[in-house]
Amino acid sequence: MKVLKFGGSSLADAKRYLRVKDISLEAHREDGAAVVLSAPKGVTNALSLLCDEAAAGNDYGELLAKLQMNLKGIADELASSLPQFNHSELTTYIDTVLTDLGQQLEGINLLKCAPDPITARIISLGEYISVNIFSAILTALGQENEILDPVTYVLAEGDYLDSIADVSSSKARFSEVDKSGKKLLVMPGFVAANDAGEKVTLGRNGSDYSAAILAACIDASCCEIWTDVDGVYNADPNQVEGAVLLDKLTYQEAMELSYFGAKVLHPKTIGPIAQHHIPCLIRNTLNPAAPGTLISNEASTVWTSVKGISNLDNMSMFNVAGPGMKGMVGMASRVFEVMSNANISICLITQSSSEYSISFCIHSKDASKAQDLLEDSFALELSNGLLDPLEVRHGLSIVTLVGDGMRSSKGLAAKFFSSLAQARVNNVAIAQGSSERSISTVIETHKAKEAVKVVHQNFFTNLHSIDAFLLGCGTVGKELLAQIARQQPTLLKRNIRLRVYGIANSKKLLLEANGVDLNNGWEGQLKEAEHGYSLERLRQFVNDNSLINPVIIDCTSSEKIAKQYPDMLEAGFHVVTPNKKANTAEMAFYRKLRDAAQKTNRQFLYETTVGAGLPVIDNLQKLIFAGDELLRFEGILSGSLSYIFGKLDEGLSLSEATNIAKKNGFTEPDPRDDLSGTDVARKLLIMARESGLPLELSDIQIESALPSEFDDSGSVEQFMKNLPKLDDYYQQKVQQAKADGKVLRYVGSIDNGKCKVSIEAVGPEHPLYVIKDGENALAIHSQYYQPIPFVIRGYGAGAAVTAAGVFADVLRTMPWKLA
C-alpha cells in the first residue's frame, strides 16, 4: 500500500481536488492507497488569523464569512461536476464545523487570548474539512473509503502546536486498520493526540510528517509527497536561477537539506521513513508525468558530489564564553540541558579549540526565552566573572552545502568559502559534521540570498545558462521564440536553461528579470513596454541581474544593428544572427568584427546567413582550418529563388510564385532583396570571405532577376502590384529553356577568385537541375575534394528552417559540446 500526501496549491479549488482524486485512484488501483490531506489552500492561515483577531478583540466576522464562502464554493463546484455528489451532507458538515468555530472564537474574544489547546483544535479544522470533501468525492464515484482520525491513532508528545510523534506506540494503534487495499484510506495531516487524548498539531506544514508517520505505521511500500514543484531542487528555485531538479537523495542528504531550510520537505518528515526504510517520492500534482525526486537508501549516479545548497533564515546565535569554560567539565552539557528542558531546538553548534567559547544557533522566535533561561541557570558564573555576558546576535542565516560525496571530494570547503568571499560575505561561524556530509556557515540574513546564488553558480555548472535577448520579432524571430518555448523540457533534460530575458522590435524593448514568458502574450507586453532598445540598457540589465552568459540574437535585417556587433562583443555579449549585413559590409569592418570576437573571447555566429539551417559556414571553416583551399564553388544559395524558379517550371507566373513565396516566409521582408540578386550576392560574398578572398560586395558581378528596364521603385506593396508586368518576359525565357530541355536556375559561383550570380539554363545532366521547392545546393571544389566536389544539399528557405539554424547557433554559445 502506498501513502500519498497532498497539500498547498494541490487543494486550491474543486478542479485541484478532482486532479488529486485521479492520482489517488490510479495509485489505489495499482497497490492500494492511503491519502493524507492538508487543509484547502489558505484555510490554515485564515484560521490562524481568526484566532489572532479574536484574541486582539477585533471584528473577525468578515474573515469568517469569507472562509465559509471559500469552503462552500468548493462544495458547489464539485456538486456541478459530480452527479452523485452529496452536496447537502458536506455543506451541513461545513456549517457545523464553522458554527463550533464561531463559538470558540467568541470564547477567545472574551479571554483576550487563544490558549494553545484551543488554537490546536482551531487551526487543524481545515484538514478535517479537506478529508470530508475528498471522501465525498470518492463516495460519489462509488469508491469505498474510510476516514482515519489521527487523534485516535497518532500519539505525540511536546507542545500543543509543535508535537513529535511516538511512531512506535502509534504503530500499535494502527494494527486494526484495514490495510488490504479494499478501502481507500483518508487521513487529515498535521494532527495527533497527546497522552491525555487532547488534539495537538505537528507544527506548521506538518502534513508531510503525518504522511511519513502513516507510512511507517502501516508499512507502506512508498510514501509520495505531492507538491506544486517537480521534486527537490539543489537550491530554492525561487531564489536561485537555474536551480537543478535532483533525481535521487539518500535519507541522510534529505535530512540535512530539510533541516537547513529546503522548503519541499518538513524537517521532521525524514525520520520515520528513514528508520523504516520506506522510499519517499516527491512529485508534482500539476505535472504528474514528471518522475520527481526519490529519497531512499539509493544514491544518485547523476549528482555524486555536492547535492544542494540551502539556507535557514530567522536564526539567532548565542556565544557562551569566559575563563570558566576552559577545563570545566560539564559546562557545555549544562548549556544544552537548559535548551533541551525548554524544548528549544539547536540548529548548529561550533566550539573554539581553546575551549574558551561555545556558540550555537536557534530559531529567533526562541531567542528571548533562551536568553532568560541561560542567564538564570548561569547567574552565579556570570556574577563571578567565570562567564562573560552572553553575546546574542540576531538577523542571521545558516547557509549549508550538502552531499554524501563531499567526503571524497577535495577542495570543496576552499571553494565554498572562496565563493562567499566573492560575494563579500562575512562568516560569523562555521561548522562541519564528522560525516563530512555537509558544511555550514552562519552569515547575516541580508546577504543570504546573494550567498546562495554565488555558491550555486560556482558549484553547480551542469546546468548551463543561456541568457538570450532577441532583436527583431518578425517572421523568423517569432518562429525562433516558438521553438525555444517548445524545446524547454528537452533542453532542461540536457541541463540547459535557455531563457529569453529581452525582446525588442524597432520601437520597444521588453525586459523581464525572471525571463519573458513565451507562452503568455509576450507581444502584448512588448507593446506596453516603456523603453526602446539600446545596447547600454541591455548591458545594465545584465549587470543588475548577474547574468553570466548573455547572447544577443539579431533577427533583423538592419544595417544599423549590424554595425553595433563589435560594441555588443565588447560589452560581453555573444552575437548570433541570420543578418547578412555585418559580414558583407566593407572589409575593414569585417576584420574589426572578428578582432573584437577574438579579443573579448565572445562568439560571433552566423551559420544561417548562407544556407539557413544547412551547415555551410561550419563545414567550409573546418576545411579551411584543416589546410584545404577553395578552388571553385557553384550553387543555389537562395531558398526563395529556388522555390520561385522551381514554380516557373511548374507553369506558375513570376508574380504568382513570388506572392506564394512571400506569404510562406521564404523571401526577405522585401522580395526585391531576393529578386535583385543582392541577397544571393551577399551570401556568395560571405562564402568568398570565409575562404580567404578579401572581396567587397561591389566586386561581385550580379545579374538581377529583375531586368534593368523594369521599374522596381516604390513600397513593397507597390512593387508587388507592379510585378505581373514581368510575367510574359519570364514565360518566354522558360519556354525557350524548355525547348532546349533545360530549366532556369539562379546560380552563384566562385571561380579563380571571381564571383558572380546569374540566371542559368541547366540541363538534366547538371546537378542543379533537380534543385527546387526551396532547396539549396552547394558544390565545393577544393584541393581535398576533386574531381568530385563536397556537396551540401537541403532546404534553405522558410522561417522554421532559418529559426532552427539560429537556434543551433545559440546553443553553440555554451563552452562545451552537447552530450
C-alpha positions in Angstrom: 0.0 0.0 0.0 1.2 3.5 -0.9 0.8 6.6 1.2 0.1 9.8 -0.9 0.1 13.3 0.7 -1.4 16.3 -1.0 -1.4 19.9 0.2 -0.9 23.5 -0.7 -2.0 24.6 -4.2 -2.9 20.9 -4.9 -6.1 21.6 -2.9 -6.8 25.2 -4.1 -10.2 24.5 -5.7 -12.6 21.8 -6.9 -10.6 21.2 -10.0 -7.4 20.5 -8.0 -9.4 18.1 -5.7 -10.5 16.2 -8.8 -7.0 16.0 -10.0 -5.9 14.7 -6.6 -8.7 12.2 -6.9 -7.4 11.0 -10.3 -3.9 10.5 -9.0 -5.1 8.8 -5.8 -7.4 6.3 -7.6 -4.7 5.4 -10.1 -2.4 4.6 -7.2 -5.1 2.7 -5.3 -5.8 0.5 -8.3 -2.2 -0.4 -8.6 -1.3 -1.1 -5.0 -3.9 0.3 -2.6 -3.6 3.8 -1.3 -3.8 5.8 1.9 -4.1 9.6 1.3 -3.1 12.3 3.7 -4.5 15.7 3.0 -3.6 19.2 4.2 -6.3 21.9 4.5 -7.6 23.6 1.4 -5.1 26.3 0.3 -5.1 29.3 2.5 -7.5 27.9 5.1 -4.9 27.2 7.9 -3.6 30.8 7.5 -7.2 32.1 7.7 -7.9 30.0 10.9 -4.7 31.3 12.5 -5.6 34.8 11.6 -9.1 34.4 13.1 -7.5 33.3 16.4 -5.3 36.4 16.4 -8.1 38.7 15.5 -10.4 37.3 18.2 -7.6 37.4 20.8 -7.0 41.1 19.9 -10.7 41.9 20.3 -11.1 42.8 16.6 -14.1 42.1 14.4 -13.5 38.9 12.6 -16.9 38.5 11.1 -15.9 39.4 7.6 -13.0 37.0 7.6 -15.1 34.1 8.9 -17.7 34.8 6.2 -15.0 34.7 3.6 -13.8 31.4 4.9 -17.3 30.0 4.7 -17.8 31.3 1.2 -14.5 29.7 0.1 -15.3 26.3 1.5 -18.8 26.2 0.3 -17.6 27.4 -3.1 -15.5 24.2 -3.4 -18.6 22.1 -2.5 -20.7 23.9 -5.0 -18.2 23.4 -7.8 -17.9 19.7 -7.0 -21.7 19.3 -7.0 -21.8 20.7 -10.5 -19.1 18.3 -11.7 -20.1 15.1 -10.0 -23.8 14.0 -10.4 -23.8 11.7 -7.4 -22.0 14.2 -5.1 -23.8 14.5 -1.7 -23.7 18.3 -1.6 -26.2 18.7 1.3 -24.3 16.4 3.6 -21.0 18.1 3.0 -22.4 21.6 3.4 -24.1 20.6 6.6 -20.8 19.3 7.9 -19.1 22.6 7.0 -21.8 24.6 8.7 -21.5 22.5 11.8 -17.7 23.0 11.9 -17.9 26.7 11.3 -20.7 27.1 13.9 -18.4 25.4 16.5 -15.6 27.6 15.3 -17.6 30.7 15.9 -18.4 29.7 19.4 -14.7 29.0 20.1 -13.7 32.4 18.7 -16.3 34.1 20.9 -14.6 32.5 23.9 -11.1 33.6 22.7 -12.6 37.1 22.3 -13.8 37.1 25.9 -10.5 35.8 27.2 -8.5 38.1 25.0 -6.0 35.3 24.4 -6.0 32.0 22.5 -4.8 29.1 24.7 -2.6 26.6 22.9 -5.1 23.7 23.3 -7.9 25.7 21.7 -5.6 27.1 19.0 -4.5 23.5 18.1 -8.2 22.5 17.7 -9.0 25.5 15.6 -6.1 25.6 13.2 -6.5 21.9 12.4 -10.1 22.2 11.3 -9.1 22.8 7.7 -7.6 19.3 7.5 -10.8 17.7 8.7 -12.9 19.6 6.2 -10.4 18.7 3.5 -10.7 14.9 4.1 -14.5 15.1 4.3 -14.5 16.9 0.9 -12.3 14.2 -0.6 -14.3 11.4 1.0 -17.5 12.8 -0.5 -15.8 12.8 -4.0 -14.7 9.2 -3.6 -18.2 8.2 -2.4 -19.8 9.9 -5.3 -17.7 7.8 -7.6 -18.5 4.6 -5.8 -15.1 4.2 -4.3 -15.2 2.7 -0.8 -13.2 4.7 1.6 -12.5 5.3 5.3 -11.5 8.4 7.2 -8.9 7.8 9.8 -8.8 10.3 12.7 -5.2 10.9 13.8 -6.5 11.7 17.3 -7.4 8.0 17.6 -4.2 6.6 16.0 -1.2 9.0 16.3 0.3 9.5 19.7 2.6 12.5 20.1 4.3 14.5 22.9 5.5 18.1 23.2 3.9 21.4 22.7 0.3 21.6 21.6 1.3 23.4 18.5 4.6 21.6 17.7 4.5 18.0 18.8 6.7 15.0 18.0 5.0 11.7 17.2 5.8 8.5 19.0 5.9 6.3 16.0 6.4 3.0 17.8 3.4 3.5 20.1 1.3 4.8 17.2 2.1 1.8 15.0 0.4 -0.5 17.5 -2.7 1.6 17.3 -2.9 1.1 13.5 -2.9 -2.7 13.9 -6.7 -2.8 13.5 -6.8 -0.6 10.4 -7.8 -2.4 7.2 -4.7 -2.4 5.0 -5.9 -4.9 2.5 -6.4 -2.3 -0.2 -10.1 -2.8 -0.4 -10.8 0.7 1.0 -9.0 3.8 0.1 -7.9 5.3 3.4 -8.1 9.0 4.0 -6.4 10.8 6.9 -6.1 14.5 7.8 -2.5 15.6 8.2 -1.0 18.0 10.8 -2.9 16.4 13.7 -2.2 14.0 16.5 -3.1 13.5 20.2 -1.2 13.6 23.4 -1.3 11.1 26.3 -4.4 12.9 27.6 -6.2 12.4 24.3 -6.1 16.1 23.6 -5.7 17.2 20.0 -2.2 18.6 19.2 -0.6 19.7 15.9 2.7 18.6 14.4 4.0 22.1 13.5 3.1 24.3 10.6 3.3 22.4 7.3 3.4 19.2 9.3 1.2 17.1 6.9 4.4 15.8 5.3 5.3 14.5 8.7 1.8 12.9 9.1 2.3 11.1 5.8 5.7 9.7 7.0 4.1 8.6 10.3 1.3 6.9 8.5 3.7 5.2 6.0 5.8 3.9 8.9 2.7 2.7 10.9 1.1 0.7 8.0 4.4 -0.5 6.5 3.7 1.3 3.2 5.7 0.4 0.1 6.2 4.0 -0.7 5.4 7.5 0.6 4.6 10.0 -2.1 4.7 13.7 -1.2 2.7 15.6 -3.9 3.6 19.3 -4.1 3.4 22.0 -6.7 7.0 21.5 -7.8 8.6 18.7 -9.8 10.7 17.5 -6.9 13.6 18.5 -4.7 16.0 21.1 -6.2 19.6 21.7 -5.3 18.6 25.2 -4.2 15.4 27.2 -3.7 14.3 27.8 -7.3 12.5 31.0 -6.1 15.9 32.4 -5.1 18.4 30.8 -7.5 18.1 31.0 -11.2 19.0 27.6 -12.7 18.3 25.5 -9.6 18.5 21.9 -10.8 16.0 19.1 -10.1 17.6 16.2 -8.2 16.7 12.7 -9.3 17.7 11.0 -6.0 18.7 11.8 -2.5 19.7 9.5 0.3 17.8 9.8 3.6 20.9 11.4 5.2 21.1 14.1 2.4 17.4 14.8 2.6 17.6 15.1 6.3 20.4 17.7 6.0 18.7 19.7 3.3 15.3 19.7 5.0 16.9 20.6 8.4 18.7 23.5 6.9 15.8 25.1 5.1 14.8 23.1 2.0 11.1 24.0 1.7 9.9 21.0 -0.2 10.1 18.8 2.9 9.1 19.2 6.5 12.2 18.8 8.7 10.6 16.0 10.7 9.5 14.0 7.7 12.6 12.1 7.0 13.0 10.4 10.4 10.1 7.9 10.2 10.7 6.9 6.6 14.4 6.5 7.1 14.0 4.5 10.2 11.6 2.1 8.5 13.5 2.2 5.1 10.4 3.5 3.2 11.2 5.1 -0.2 9.8 8.6 -0.4 9.0 10.2 -3.8 8.5 14.0 -4.2 6.2 14.6 -7.1 4.2 17.4 -8.8 0.4 17.4 -8.7 0.3 19.8 -11.6 2.8 17.7 -13.6 2.1 14.1 -12.6 4.1 12.8 -15.6 7.3 14.2 -14.1 9.5 11.5 -12.4 10.0 13.5 -9.2 12.8 13.1 -6.7 13.3 9.7 -5.0 14.5 9.7 -1.3 15.8 6.3 -0.3 19.0 4.4 0.5 19.9 4.5 -3.1 22.4 7.3 -4.1 22.2 9.3 -7.3 24.5 8.3 -10.1 24.0 11.7 -11.7 24.9 14.0 -8.8 27.7 12.3 -7.0 29.4 15.1 -5.0 27.5 18.2 -3.8 23.8 17.7 -3.9 22.4 21.0 -2.8 22.6 24.3 -1.0 20.0 25.5 1.4 19.6 28.4 3.8 17.8 28.7 7.1 16.7 32.2 7.9 15.5 33.9 11.1 18.3 32.5 13.2 19.9 33.8 16.4 23.4 32.9 17.6 24.4 32.6 21.2 28.0 32.8 22.3 28.8 31.4 25.7 32.4 32.3 26.6 34.6 33.0 29.5 37.6 31.7 31.6 35.2 29.3 33.4 34.6 27.4 30.1 38.2 26.1 29.8 38.8 22.8 31.5 35.4 22.9 33.3 33.8 19.5 32.8 30.1 19.7 32.1 29.7 23.4 31.1 28.7 22.5 27.6 26.2 19.8 28.8 24.6 22.3 31.2 24.1 24.8 28.3 22.4 22.2 26.1 20.4 20.8 29.0 18.8 24.2 29.5 17.9 24.2 25.8 16.6 20.7 25.9 14.4 21.2 29.0 12.9 24.3 27.4 12.2 22.2 24.2 14.3 24.6 22.1 15.9 23.1 19.1 19.6 23.9 18.4 20.4 24.1 14.7 24.1 24.5 14.7 27.0 24.2 17.3 30.6 25.3 17.0 33.3 25.5 19.6 36.7 27.0 19.6 39.7 24.7 20.0 40.8 26.7 23.1 37.6 25.7 24.8 37.1 29.4 25.7 33.7 29.7 24.0 30.9 27.7 22.5 28.4 29.1 20.0 25.1 27.7 18.8 22.2 28.8 16.7 18.5 28.6 17.4 15.4 29.9 15.8 14.9 33.6 16.6 11.4 33.0 17.9 13.0 31.2 20.9 15.9 33.6 21.4 14.3 35.7 24.2 13.2 32.7 26.1 16.6 31.0 25.7 18.5 34.1 26.9 16.4 34.4 30.1 16.9 30.7 30.9 20.6 30.8 30.3 21.1 33.9 32.3 19.1 32.4 35.1 20.9 29.0 35.0 24.4 30.6 34.9 23.7 33.5 37.2 26.5 32.5 39.6 29.1 32.1 36.9 28.1 35.4 35.3 28.2 37.3 38.6 31.6 35.8 39.5 33.1 36.6 36.0 33.6 32.9 35.2 31.4 33.6 32.1 31.4 36.7 30.0 28.0 38.4 29.5 26.0 36.3 26.9 26.5 37.5 23.4 23.4 37.2 21.2 23.3 38.1 17.6 20.1 38.3 15.7 19.3 38.6 12.0 21.4 35.6 10.9 21.0 32.8 8.4 22.7 29.4 8.1 23.9 28.5 4.6 24.7 24.8 4.1 26.3 22.8 1.3 25.1 19.2 1.4 26.2 16.0 -0.4 27.2 12.4 0.5 30.1 12.7 -2.0 31.7 15.6 -0.2 33.8 13.4 2.0 35.6 12.0 -1.1 36.0 15.3 -3.0 39.0 17.5 -2.2 38.9 21.3 -2.1 35.1 21.8 -1.6 35.5 23.8 1.6 38.0 26.1 0.0 35.7 26.6 -3.0 32.7 27.2 -0.7 34.4 29.9 1.3 36.0 31.4 -1.8 32.6 31.8 -3.3 31.4 33.6 -0.1 34.3 35.9 -0.3 33.5 36.6 -3.9 30.1 37.8 -2.7 31.7 39.8 0.1 30.0 37.7 2.8 31.4 37.6 6.3 31.4 34.2 8.0 30.1 34.6 11.6 30.6 31.0 12.4 31.5 27.7 10.6 30.5 24.1 11.3 31.1 20.8 9.7 30.0 17.4 10.9 32.3 14.5 11.2 30.4 12.7 8.5 31.6 15.4 6.1 28.1 15.3 4.5 27.6 19.0 5.0 29.4 22.2 5.7 27.6 25.2 7.1 28.3 28.9 7.7 26.4 31.4 9.7 26.1 34.8 7.9 23.9 37.9 8.1 20.5 37.3 6.7 20.6 40.3 4.3 23.5 38.6 2.5 21.9 35.1 2.4 20.3 35.3 -0.9 23.4 36.6 -2.6 25.5 34.0 -0.9 23.3 31.1 -2.1 23.3 32.5 -5.6 27.1 32.8 -5.9 27.8 29.4 -4.3 25.3 27.8 -6.6 26.8 29.4 -9.6 30.3 28.2 -8.7 29.4 24.7 -7.7 26.5 23.6 -10.0 27.8 24.0 -13.5 26.0 21.0 -15.0 23.1 23.3 -15.8 24.4 25.7 -18.4 22.6 29.0 -18.7 22.0 30.9 -22.0 20.6 34.3 -21.3 19.1 35.5 -24.6 18.0 38.8 -25.9 16.1 38.8 -29.3 16.3 41.8 -31.6 13.6 41.7 -34.3 10.5 39.7 -33.8 9.3 39.3 -37.4 8.7 36.0 -39.1 12.0 34.4 -38.2 12.1 36.0 -34.7 8.6 34.8 -33.8 9.3 31.3 -35.1 12.5 31.2 -33.0 10.7 32.2 -29.9 8.1 29.5 -30.6 10.8 26.9 -31.0 12.6 28.0 -27.8 9.3 27.7 -25.9 8.5 24.2 -27.3 12.0 22.9 -26.6 12.2 23.9 -22.9 11.5 20.4 -21.5 14.1 18.8 -23.8 16.7 21.5 -23.0 16.2 21.0 -19.3 16.7 17.3 -19.7 20.1 18.1 -21.2 20.9 20.5 -18.4 20.4 23.6 -20.5 18.5 26.6 -19.3 17.8 28.8 -22.2 15.8 31.9 -21.1 14.8 34.9 -23.2 15.2 38.0 -20.9 14.5 40.6 -23.6 12.6 41.1 -26.8 12.9 44.2 -29.0 11.4 45.5 -32.2 12.0 48.8 -33.9 10.1 50.7 -31.3 10.0 48.9 -27.9 12.2 46.8 -25.7 10.6 44.3 -23.3 12.9 43.2 -20.4 11.9 40.7 -17.6 14.2 39.9 -14.7 12.8 36.3 -14.5 12.7 35.8 -18.2 9.9 36.5 -20.7 7.0 34.0 -20.6 6.9 33.0 -24.2 3.6 31.2 -23.7 1.7 34.1 -22.2 1.2 37.1 -24.5 4.7 38.5 -24.9 3.6 40.5 -27.9 1.1 42.5 -25.8 3.7 43.0 -23.1 6.1 44.3 -25.7 3.6 46.9 -26.9 3.2 48.1 -23.4 6.9 48.4 -22.7 8.1 51.8 -21.6 11.5 52.0 -23.3 13.1 51.4 -26.7 16.1 49.3 -27.5 19.6 50.5 -26.6 22.8 48.4 -26.1 23.5 50.3 -22.8 20.1 49.3 -21.5 20.8 45.7 -22.2 24.3 45.9 -20.6 22.8 47.5 -17.4 20.1 44.8 -17.2 22.8 42.1 -17.5 24.8 43.6 -14.7 21.8 44.2 -12.4 20.7 40.6 -12.8 24.1 38.9 -12.7 23.6 37.1 -16.0 26.6 35.0 -16.8 26.1 34.0 -20.5 24.3 36.8 -22.3 23.6 36.3 -26.0 22.1 38.9 -28.4 20.2 37.3 -31.3 19.8 39.7 -34.2 16.9 38.6 -36.4 16.5 42.0 -38.0 17.8 42.9 -41.5 19.0 46.2 -40.1 22.4 47.6 -41.1 22.3 49.9 -38.1 22.1 47.0 -35.7 24.7 45.0 -37.6 27.2 47.9 -37.1 26.8 47.5 -33.3 28.1 44.0 -33.3 31.7 44.9 -32.2 30.2 47.0 -29.3 28.0 44.1 -28.3 31.0 41.8 -28.2 32.9 44.4 -26.2 30.0 44.6 -23.8 30.3 40.8 -23.1 27.5 39.5 -25.3 27.8 36.6 -27.7 26.2 37.6 -31.1 24.1 35.2 -33.1 22.4 36.3 -36.3 21.0 35.4 -39.7 21.5 39.1 -40.7 24.0 39.2 -43.6 24.7 43.0 -43.4 27.7 42.8 -41.0 29.6 40.0 -42.9 29.1 41.9 -46.2 30.0 45.3 -45.0 33.3 46.9 -46.0 36.3 44.6 -45.4 37.7 46.9 -42.7 34.5 46.4 -40.6 34.6 42.6 -41.3 38.1 42.4 -39.8 37.2 44.7 -36.9 34.3 42.4 -36.0 36.5 39.3 -35.9 39.2 41.1 -33.9 36.5 42.1 -31.4 35.3 38.5 -31.1 38.8 37.2 -30.5 39.8 39.9 -28.1 36.7 39.5 -25.9 36.5 35.7 -26.1 32.9 36.1 -27.3 31.4 34.1 -30.1 30.1 35.7 -33.3 27.9 33.0 -35.0 26.2 33.4 -38.4 25.6 30.0 -39.9 22.2 30.9 -41.2 23.5 33.8 -43.3 24.2 31.5 -46.2 22.3 28.2 -46.0 19.6 28.8 -43.4 19.7 25.6 -41.4 22.4 23.9 -43.6 25.9 23.6 -42.0 27.6 25.5 -44.8 29.8 28.0 -42.9 30.8 25.4 -40.3 31.9 22.9 -42.9 33.7 25.5 -45.0 35.6 26.8 -42.0 36.6 23.3 -41.0 38.0 22.7 -44.5 40.0 26.0 -44.4 41.3 25.4 -40.9 42.4 21.9 -41.9 44.6 23.5 -44.6 42.2 23.0 -47.6 41.9 25.6 -50.4 38.7 26.6 -52.2 39.2 26.2 -56.0 35.7 26.6 -57.3 32.2 26.9 -56.0 28.8 26.9 -57.5 25.4 26.5 -56.0 21.8 27.7 -55.5 22.2 29.9 -52.4 18.7 31.3 -52.1 15.8 29.1 -50.9 13.4 31.7 -52.0 14.7 31.8 -55.6 15.0 28.1 -55.6 11.3 28.0 -54.8 10.3 30.7 -57.3 12.3 29.3 -60.2 11.1 25.8 -59.4 7.5 27.1 -59.6 8.2 28.6 -63.0 9.0 25.0 -64.2 5.5 24.0 -63.0 3.8 26.7 -65.1 3.2 29.4 -62.4 4.0 33.0 -63.4 6.7 35.0 -61.7 4.3 37.2 -59.8 2.3 34.2 -58.6 5.4 32.3 -57.4 6.8 35.4 -55.7 3.5 36.0 -53.9 3.3 32.4 -52.6 7.0 32.5 -51.5 6.4 35.8 -49.6 3.3 34.5 -47.8 5.2 31.4 -46.8 8.1 33.4 -45.4 10.6 32.2 -47.9 11.6 35.6 -49.1 13.1 38.6 -47.3 10.5 41.1 -45.9 11.2 43.0 -49.2 11.2 40.4 -52.0 13.4 42.8 -54.1 16.3 41.8 -51.8 15.9 38.3 -53.3 14.9 39.1 -56.9 17.5 41.8 -57.3 20.2 39.2 -56.6 21.6 41.2 -53.8 20.7 38.6 -51.2 22.5 35.9 -53.2 25.4 38.2 -53.8 25.8 38.8 -50.0 25.8 35.0 -49.4 28.3 34.5 -52.1 30.5 37.2 -50.6 30.3 35.6 -47.2 31.5 32.3 -48.7 34.3 34.1 -50.6 35.5 35.9 -47.5 35.3 32.7 -45.4 37.6 31.0 -48.0 40.1 33.9 -47.6 39.2 36.1 -50.6 39.3 39.8 -49.5 36.4 40.9 -51.7 33.8 43.7 -51.4 30.2 43.4 -52.4 31.0 45.7 -55.4 33.4 43.0 -56.7 30.6 40.6 -57.4 29.0 40.5 -60.8 25.3 40.4 -60.4 22.6 39.6 -62.9 19.4 40.6 -61.3 16.2 38.6 -61.7 14.6 41.9 -62.3 15.5 43.3 -65.8 17.1 46.8 -65.8 14.2 48.2 -67.7 11.7 47.1 -65.1 10.5 49.8 -62.6 11.1 48.3 -59.2 10.8 51.5 -57.2 8.2 52.4 -54.5 7.0 50.5 -51.5 6.9 46.7 -51.1 3.1 46.8 -51.8 3.6 48.9 -55.0 6.4 46.6 -56.1 4.2 43.5 -55.7 1.4 45.2 -57.7 3.8 46.0 -60.5 5.5 42.6 -60.6 2.9 40.9 -63.0 4.4 43.1 -65.8 7.3 40.7 -65.9 5.2 37.5 -66.2 5.3 37.5 -70.1 9.1 38.1 -70.1 9.7 35.1 -67.9 7.2 32.9 -69.7 9.2 33.4 -72.9 12.5 32.6 -71.1 11.0 29.5 -69.5 9.6 28.3 -72.8 13.0 28.9 -74.6 14.8 26.9 -71.9 12.2 24.1 -72.1 12.6 23.9 -75.8 16.2 23.1 -75.2 15.3 20.5 -72.5 16.5 22.8 -69.7 15.2 24.7 -66.7 16.1 28.1 -65.3 18.1 28.3 -62.1 19.6 31.3 -60.2 23.2 30.3 -59.5 26.1 31.8 -57.5 29.6 30.8 -58.4 33.2 31.4 -57.4 35.9 30.6 -59.9 39.5 31.8 -60.0 38.8 34.4 -57.3 35.9 35.9 -59.3 32.3 35.9 -58.1 29.1 36.2 -60.0 25.3 35.5 -59.6 23.2 34.9 -62.7 20.2 33.2 -64.3 21.4 29.9 -65.9 19.6 27.4 -68.1 20.7 24.0 -66.9 20.0 20.6 -68.4 19.3 17.2 -66.8 23.0 16.4 -66.6 23.6 19.4 -64.3 23.4 18.7 -60.5 21.3 21.9 -60.0 18.7 20.7 -62.5 16.6 19.0 -59.8 17.0 21.7 -57.1 13.7 23.5 -56.5 10.9 23.8 -53.9 13.2 25.9 -51.6 16.2 23.6 -51.6 19.7 24.9 -51.5 22.6 23.0 -53.1 26.2 23.9 -52.8 29.2 22.2 -54.5 32.6 23.0 -53.0 35.6 22.1 -55.3 38.8 22.1 -53.2 42.2 20.6 -53.1 40.8 17.8 -50.9 37.5 17.4 -52.8 38.2 17.0 -56.5 37.2 15.9 -59.1 34.0 15.1 -57.1 33.0 18.1 -55.1 31.8 18.3 -51.5 28.1 18.8 -51.9 25.7 20.1 -49.3 22.0 20.0 -50.1 18.8 20.7 -48.2 16.0 23.1 -47.6 17.3 26.7 -47.3 14.1 28.7 -47.2 11.3 29.3 -44.6 11.1 30.7 -41.2 11.2 27.3 -39.4 14.4 26.2 -41.1 16.1 29.5 -40.6 15.0 29.8 -36.9 16.2 26.2 -36.3 19.6 27.2 -37.7 19.7 30.3 -35.4 18.6 28.1 -32.5 21.5 25.7 -33.2 23.9 28.7 -33.2 22.5 29.9 -29.9 23.2 26.5 -28.3 26.8 26.8 -29.6 27.4 29.7 -27.2 27.9 27.1 -24.5 31.6 26.4 -23.7 31.2 22.7 -24.3 29.6 20.3 -26.7 26.1 18.9 -26.1 26.2 15.4 -24.7 
